[in-house]
Amino acid sequence: MCNPGCRIKSLSYSLLLGDRGPPPSPTASSPLALNDTGATGHPNGTFKQLPHIIIIGVRKGGTRALIEMLSLHSAVVAAENEVHFFDWESHFQKGIPWYLSQMPFALPDQLTVEKTPAYFTSSKVPERIHDMNPGIKLLLILRDPTERVLSDYTQVFYNRLQKHKRYQPIESLLVKDGEINLGYKALNRSLYHLHLQNWLRYFPLESIHVVDGDKLIRDPFPEMKRVERFLNLEPQINASNFYFNKTKGFYCLRDHGRERCLHDSKGRAHPHVAPAILHKLYRFFHEPNRKFFELVGRTFNWN
């Protein structure tokens, strides 16, 4: 893992992985095989490089806010879109050269980051990322599992409304025959301990920094300082980079006099859920949350 200041001149695994050593060499037909050993350069001295940091999830956990806030640091450049390289077969089969092409141009002393929230819950992704770079830094932002389920439903709900499609009431998705519906995909995404166990098969816990998404919403500065320390970045993000927008109801960003907020789709009100069902949902997540706390060695204020 390279810190800011190290110069990556090649796409070869040995240079990308630092002192962790290379993973087993992919076969020539593997999507991870590298045919080009030179970085994609640009006349102004910038070049494209494979990411040093990946925000792996979770969906509706605050990944967009996290990558926007991380981009406040001058030593970080972020891919513009969610790449979906490791979880979509159609992208993965295009190979590393295609993945590299999706990265932004960066200066030699900058770190590249991409975010794809679906990575966290995809069973095949941890091994694929490890094969590319076992020393990579991973950021995982999580929210209260119940709140995350409601946000997940809210996104689908509004998307279907905009497309004039029918939608199911949230109660019919959450509960089946009087019990929590284990077949509801949004609920499965909030079983954090199950997904993290898969990641820990390939990466040590020290390579994964868990960002408290609920705290990031309420008070972003302390959480971003922790992210800076995890990434060994020179302290640069400060409290003046954030201001509370009373109209939107959440924090926006200020950078060199320019102010910007997340898209209006962020922070939308959740649908009403009957208190009895909400209570059932909180009770359901109690044991999975406890198992997750044991895995990471810390607790979160999740009801």
C-alpha positions in Angstrom: 0.0 0.0 0.0 1.5 3.3 -1.1 1.2 6.4 1.1 0.9 9.9 -0.5 4.4 10.7 -1.7 5.2 7.4 -3.2 5.3 7.3 -7.0 3.6 4.5 -8.9 5.1 4.3 -12.4 3.9 0.9 -13.3 0.7 -1.2 -13.1 2.7 -4.3 -12.2 1.6 -6.0 -9.0 4.9 -5.7 -7.3 4.8 -1.9 -7.4 1.1 -1.7 -6.6 1.3 -3.9 -3.5 4.2 -2.4 -1.7 5.9 -4.6 1.0 2.9 -6.9 1.3 4.2 -8.9 -1.7 2.3 -10.0 -4.8 -0.7 -12.3 -4.8 -0.7 -15.5 -6.8 -0.1 -14.6 -10.5 -3.4 -14.6 -12.5 -3.4 -16.7 -15.6 -3.0 -15.0 -19.0 -6.7 -15.5 -19.6 -7.7 -14.1 -16.2 -9.5 -10.7 -16.1 -6.9 -9.7 -13.6 -4.0 -10.4 -15.9 -2.0 -7.3 -16.7 -0.9 -6.9 -20.3 0.2 -3.3 -20.0 3.0 -2.5 -17.6 2.9 1.3 -18.1 0.5 3.7 -16.4 -1.8 5.7 -18.7 -0.2 9.1 -18.8 -1.3 12.6 -19.6 0.7 15.5 -20.9 0.2 17.5 -17.7 2.0 14.9 -15.7 -1.0 13.1 -14.3 -1.8 9.5 -15.0 -4.4 6.8 -14.2 -3.6 4.2 -11.5 -5.5 1.4 -9.9 -7.2 2.5 -6.7 -5.3 2.5 -3.4 -8.7 2.8 -1.5 -12.0 1.2 -2.2 -15.3 2.1 -0.5 -16.9 -1.3 -0.5 -20.3 -0.3 1.0 -22.9 -0.6 2.2 -25.8 0.5 0.0 -27.7 3.3 1.6 -25.0 3.6 4.3 -23.6 7.0 3.2 -21.1 6.0 0.6 -21.7 9.1 -1.6 -21.3 11.4 1.4 -18.1 9.6 2.4 -16.4 9.8 -1.0 -17.4 13.5 -1.4 -16.0 14.3 2.0 -12.8 12.3 1.4 -12.4 14.2 -1.9 -11.9 17.4 0.2 -8.4 16.2 0.8 -5.9 17.3 -1.8 -4.1 14.0 -1.8 -7.2 12.0 -2.9 -8.8 11.8 -6.3 -12.1 9.8 -6.7 -13.6 7.9 -9.6 -16.6 9.8 -10.8 -19.1 6.9 -11.0 -19.7 3.6 -9.3 -17.5 1.2 -11.3 -19.0 -2.2 -10.5 -15.9 -4.0 -11.8 -15.7 -6.8 -9.3 -19.4 -7.6 -8.9 -20.7 -7.3 -12.5 -19.4 -10.1 -14.7 -19.9 -8.0 -17.9 -17.4 -5.5 -16.4 -15.0 -8.0 -14.8 -14.5 -9.9 -18.0 -13.2 -6.7 -19.6 -10.1 -7.0 -17.4 -7.8 -4.7 -15.5 -7.1 -2.4 -18.4 -10.8 -1.5 -18.6 -10.9 -1.0 -14.8 -7.9 1.3 -15.0 -9.7 3.3 -17.7 -12.5 4.1 -15.3 -10.1 5.8 -12.8 -9.4 9.5 -12.7 -6.1 11.1 -13.7 -4.0 11.7 -10.6 -0.7 13.3 -9.7 2.1 11.1 -8.6 1.6 11.8 -4.9 -2.2 11.4 -4.9 -4.3 8.3 -3.9 -7.1 7.1 -6.1 -10.4 5.9 -4.6 -13.5 4.3 -6.1 -16.7 3.4 -4.4 -19.2 0.7 -5.3 -21.6 -0.1 -2.4 -22.7 -3.5 -3.8 -19.2 -4.9 -3.3 -19.8 -5.5 0.5 -22.7 -7.9 -0.1 -21.3 -9.7 -3.1 -19.8 -13.0 -2.1 -17.2 -13.1 -5.0 -15.8 -9.6 -4.6 -13.4 -10.0 -1.6 -11.4 -12.7 -3.3 -11.2 -10.7 -6.6 -10.0 -7.5 -4.9 -7.5 -9.5 -2.9 -6.2 -11.1 -6.1 -5.6 -7.6 -7.5 -4.1 -6.1 -4.3 -4.0 -7.8 -0.9 -2.7 -4.6 0.7 -5.4 -2.3 -0.4 -7.2 -0.1 2.1 -11.0 -0.7 2.4 -13.6 1.7 3.8 -16.9 0.4 5.0 -19.6 2.8 6.0 -22.6 1.4 8.0 -25.7 2.8 9.5 -28.2 1.4 12.0 -29.4 -1.7 10.2 -33.1 -0.9 10.6 -32.6 2.6 9.3 -30.6 1.3 6.4 -33.4 -1.1 5.4 -35.9 1.8 5.4 -33.6 3.9 3.3 -33.1 1.0 0.9 -36.9 0.7 0.5 -37.3 4.5 0.1 -34.9 4.6 -2.8 -36.7 1.8 -4.6 -40.0 3.4 -3.8 -39.2 6.7 -5.3 -37.5 5.1 -8.3 -40.7 3.2 -9.1 -42.8 6.2 -8.6 -40.8 8.2 -11.1 -41.1 5.4 -13.6 -44.9 5.1 -12.9 -44.4 1.5 -11.8 -46.4 -0.3 -9.1 -44.7 -0.7 -5.7 -45.4 -2.9 -2.7 -46.1 -1.4 0.7 -43.1 -1.8 3.0 -45.0 -3.8 5.5 -45.7 -6.5 3.0 -42.0 -6.8 2.2 -40.8 -6.7 5.8 -43.3 -9.2 7.3 -44.5 -12.5 5.9 -46.9 -14.8 7.8 -46.4 -12.6 10.9 -42.6 -13.0 10.9 -39.7 -11.0 9.5 -39.4 -11.8 5.8 -35.9 -13.3 5.5 -36.3 -13.3 1.7 -36.4 -9.5 1.5 -33.1 -8.5 -0.1 -32.9 -5.2 1.6 -33.0 -7.0 5.0 -30.2 -9.3 4.0 -28.0 -6.3 3.2 -28.2 -5.2 6.8 -26.9 -8.6 8.2 -23.5 -7.0 8.4 -21.8 -9.8 10.3 -22.5 -12.4 7.6 -21.0 -10.2 4.8 -18.0 -9.1 6.9 -17.1 -12.7 7.8 -16.6 -13.3 4.0 -14.3 -10.2 3.8 -12.3 -11.4 6.8 -11.5 -14.6 4.9 -9.3 -12.5 2.6 -8.4 -9.3 4.5 -7.2 -8.7 8.1 -9.5 -6.4 10.1 -6.7 -3.9 10.1 -7.3 -3.4 6.4 -10.9 -2.5 6.8 -12.0 0.8 8.5 -15.6 0.9 9.6 -17.1 4.4 9.3 -20.1 5.1 11.6 -22.6 6.4 9.0 -25.0 7.7 11.6 -22.3 9.8 13.2 -21.1 11.0 9.8 -24.5 12.4 9.2 -24.8 14.1 12.6 -21.2 15.4 13.0 -19.0 14.6 10.0 -15.7 16.2 11.1 -14.6 13.6 13.8 -15.4 10.7 11.6 -13.4 12.1 8.7 -10.4 12.7 11.0 -10.5 9.0 11.8 -10.6 8.2 8.1 -7.5 10.4 7.5 -5.6 8.6 10.2 -6.5 5.2 8.8 -5.3 6.2 5.4 -2.1 7.8 6.8 -3.1 11.1 5.2 -1.6 14.4 6.4 -4.3 16.1 8.5 -6.1 18.5 6.2 -9.8 18.2 6.4 -11.1 20.6 9.1 -14.4 21.6 10.7 -14.7 24.6 8.4 -15.2 22.2 5.5 -18.7 21.4 6.8 -21.8 23.5 7.4 -25.3 22.5 8.3 -27.9 23.3 5.7 -31.2 23.9 7.6 -33.2 23.7 4.5 -31.9 20.3 3.5 -31.5 19.1 7.1 -28.0 17.7 6.7 -24.4 18.9 6.4 -23.0 20.2 3.1 -19.4 20.8 2.1 -17.3 24.0 1.7 -14.0 23.8 -0.2 -11.9 26.8 -1.1 -15.0 29.1 -0.9 -17.1 26.8 -3.0 -20.2 25.2 -1.4 -21.9 22.1 -2.5 -24.5 19.7 -1.1 -25.5 16.1 -1.9 -28.2 15.4 -4.5 -31.8 16.1 -3.4 -32.4 12.3 -3.5 -30.3 12.1 -0.4 -31.9 12.4 3.0 -35.5 11.8 1.8 -38.1 11.0 4.4 -38.8 7.3 5.1 -42.3 5.9 4.7 -44.3 5.4 7.8 -44.0 2.0 9.4 -46.3 0.7 12.0 -44.6 0.9 15.5 -45.3 -2.9 16.1 -43.4 -3.8 12.9 -40.6 -1.4 13.6 -40.2 -2.9 17.0 -40.1 -6.4 15.5 -37.4 -5.3 13.1 -35.3 -3.8 15.9 -35.6 -7.0 17.9 -34.7 -9.1 14.8 -31.4 -7.2 14.3 -30.4 -7.4 18.0 -28.5 -10.7 17.7 -26.9 -10.0 14.3 -25.7 -6.7 15.6 -24.1 -8.3 18.6 -22.2 -10.7 16.3 -21.0 -7.8 14.2 -19.8 -5.9 17.3 -17.8 -9.0 18.3 -16.2 -9.2 14.9 -15.0 -5.6 14.8 -14.3 -5.2 18.5 -16.4 -2.1 19.0 -20.1 -1.2 19.5 -22.4 1.2 17.7 -25.5 3.0 18.9 -27.9 0.8 17.0 -31.2 0.3 18.8 
